Amino acid sequence: HRGSSGKAPENSLSAYKQAWLEKSDAIEIDLRMTKDKHFVCCHDNNLNRVSSSKKTISSLNLSDLKEIDIGLWKSKKFKNESIPTLEEVLAKTPKRKKIFIEVKGALKEHENLFKIIKQSNFKKENFHFLSYLPAVVKLLKKRYSEYPATLNLIPSLYNYDFEKILSIIKKSKSNGISLHVDSSESINLIKKIKNLDQFVICWTVNDLRFMKSLLKIKVNGIITDYPEKLVRLLEK
């Protein structure tokens, strides 16, 4: 989840490197665009949660954004860490690993994004796209159907309604569903969806009890801030 974000600054090269060191199969990154149309990795448009800056990603050119320290808030040892570009992340990712890219916003520059993706020399199966917006999932499935695209959804917002959520999956043309896990109710919902042989990934799972339950259900992926915890469970 944004790399090994429990140990390193989220969405930083340090966090992604730590995830690989902890034997993660994949990383999940958040993608936004700068004022001068560079794709960078940051969850929020506003920088005040991860830095001393009050500015936004979309208001800054890449050169200005690179001057902002996003590591110091986590620890002094991450001082001078900067927000990485998508190209920088791809350059540091082992070729056998997967990247789950959560697209923030409407993805107006999708042609430029896929130009970067296709020039990276990764295989298509190395990428998996995520979005909260059904329109973005539909766009990805229509224009780039060779790449899986999955809808993010928070079940509690729909009162864990199985039929309603199933309908949303179908309408969005999503490759399965990416679900927030926050309770036993969400676990029960996931069981029902998996029984229909749907692709299911779950986030942000840091509780060992939930990890164990999801492994029993055999979900397709678990996104966590602490990959090492999950790897230890898998190795038992």
N, C-alpha and C positions, 0 to 999 in steps of 0.2 A: 504494500500500500504506500505509494509514493516512495518506493524503495524500502530499505529497512529503517523506517522513519521513527521507530522507537529508540534507535541508537544514534542516528545521524539526522541532520536537517532534512526535512521532507523535500522530495523532488530536487535533490542535489546529486551531483556526481558521486559524492561520498556515500550517500544513502543507497544509490544503485550499486556501487562497488561493494558495499557491506552486504547487500542482498545476495550478490553472487558468491561472496565469501561464505555466506551461510547456506549455500547450496540451493538457493531458490531456483525453481524451474523457469520463472518469469518475473518481470517487474510490471507494476502498473504505474503509469505516468499520466499527469494532467497536462493538456496542451492548450496554450493560449497564443494570441498573436500580438506582437508589438505594433507600435504606430507605423513603423516602416516595413511591416508585413513579414517579420521573421517569426517562426514558430519556436516558442520557448516553453519550458516545463514549470508550471506554477498552478496551484489549486485555485487561489483567489485572484481576482483581477486587482484588488487592492493589496498593497504590499505591507500594510501596517502590522499584520500578524507575524510575519517572518523577518521583519527588518525595522529600522527606525524611520523608514520613509513612509510618507502618507500618500505617495503617488500611486498611479495605477499602471498596470502593464500596457494597456491600450493607449496611454497618453505618452509613452516613452519610446524613443528609438532604442535599438539594441545596444548601441555604444553607451548610452546613458544608463540603461538598465544594468549593464555589466559592472558599473561602478558601485552598485548597491550591494552591501554585505547581507547575505541571507543565512549566514552560518553562526554568527556570534550569539544570537538569541538562544541557540541550543547549547553551545559550549564554546569556551575560548579556543579550544583546539580546532574549531571549524571557522575561525576568523578568516575573513576575505574569501569565503566561499561565495560564488555568484550563481545566478540562475542560468542553467544550461540551455543551449539551443537543442532542438531535436537532432540536428546533425552531430553535435557533440555526444549526445547520448548514444546514438547509433554507432558512432566510432568506438565507443567504450564497451559495447555490448557483445559478449561472445556469440558467435554465429549460430551456435546450437540452441540458444535460449530464445524465449518468446517475450514479446513486448505487448502489453495491453495498454492501448492508448485511449484515455478518456478525453473525448473532444468537448471542450467548453464552448458554449455558444452555437451559433448557427452554421459554422463552417463555410463561410462565404468563399474562402480561398482554397477550396478542396483540390482544385487542379494543381496548385503549387505544392500542397501537402503530398499528393501522390507522386509528384515528380521527385520529391526528396526520397520518398519511400522506395520508389522503383530504382533510383540511382544508388541505393544503399548496399546492393548486392545480397540482401537478405532474401530468403525464400518467402513466398506469399504466406505460407503457413506459420511463419514466425510472428505475424501480426494479427492482432484482434482488436477491433474498435468497440468502444463503449460510449454511450451518450444517454442523458436524461431525456432528450428530445426525440419523440417518435419521428418527426420530420427529418432529422439528421440520419436516423437509422434507415429510413426509407430511401433517402438520397444515396447513402452508401451502398445499400443493396441494389439500387437501380443502376448506378454509375460504376460501381466497383464490386460487383457481385462475387468476384473471386476471393474477396477478403471478408471474413466473418465480422458481423456487426451486431452487437447485443445491447438491448435497452436496459438501462439502470432503473431500478424501481425500489421505493421504500414501502414495504407492505403495510405498515401501520397507517399510512395515509389513505389506504383503501380498506381499513378495518380487517385486514388479512382475508379479504373476500376472494376465494379461489376462482370462482367463475369470472369475476370482474378482471382479475389479473390475467387469467388465461385469454380473455377477450382482447386485452391490451397487447399481449404478446403477438397474437394473430394479426391484429390490425396494423401493427408496426412493421410486420414482415421480419421481425427480429430473429436472430439465431439464438433461440432460447431466451434466458433472462438472467440479469445480474441483480441479485437481491441483497438488501441490507438485513443483517441478522442482529436482532436486539432482544429476542425473547423466545420462550418455548413455543409461542404461537407462530413465530416465523419459521421455526424448525418444523413444526407440523405442516405448515403450508408447503415448505420445500419438499417434504416427503411426498405429498400429493402430486406436485409438479414432476418430481423425478419418476413417479410411478407411470407417468405418461411418456417416459423416455425422452424428456426434454433436456436440453443442455442447460445446466445451472451453475453459476458461480456466485460466491457469497462474500460479503464484506461488511464492516471491517472487523474481522474475527480475531480478537485478542484473548478471549476467555477459553481456557483449556477445555472446559465442559462443552462449550459450543463446538470447538474444533473436533472433539471426539464424536459428538453426535453427527456432525456433517460428514466425517470420514466413514461412519457406519452407513449413512445414506448413500455414500459414494457420489457426492457432488463432483462436478467436473473441475472446479477450482475453488480455492480459498484464498482470499486476499487479507493480509494481516500486516500490522506494524512490526511484528516480531517473527520473521520467517524461521529463525532458529528454533523457536518453540514448536512450530508445526513440523519442521524437519525431524526433530527428536521424536515426536509422536509417530511419524511415518516410519522411522527406523526401528521402532520397538517391535 
